[in-house]
Amino acid sequence: MKSSMLILVTVQTMKKESKIREEIVKAIRARGGRPIKFYGCIYSESGMPDLLVCYRSRFIFIETKQKGKEARKKQELVMQSLRNAGAIGGVVDSLKNAIIYFDEVDICLDI
């Protein structure tokens, strides 16, 4: 005699990168920043961060990722080359972390 078992699996849905990015764009605009979204095409450099933000007379790049995800090797190389050229920025996985990041930028610029 076979017994059947019902196994319940709870799937925690992760926010899509696009949703995270939308939230971050709204927050940047609310702070007076100007976010620019990069879309890949045959003419763009691969590995470019998702957003280039003009904020308080600075350019800041933001790569959005889902929680637990990391930037690809090419993205890391491009971000490092932007840092070498004087830009600031990095990988952000939530609106909360983006706000913390921009709060830190504010502190640094106010010193």
Summary of the structure (lengths in Angstrom):
residues: 111
radius of gyration: 18.2
end to end distance: 74.8
largest distance: 74.8
contacts: 267
relative contact order: 0.18
helix: 38%
strand: 19%
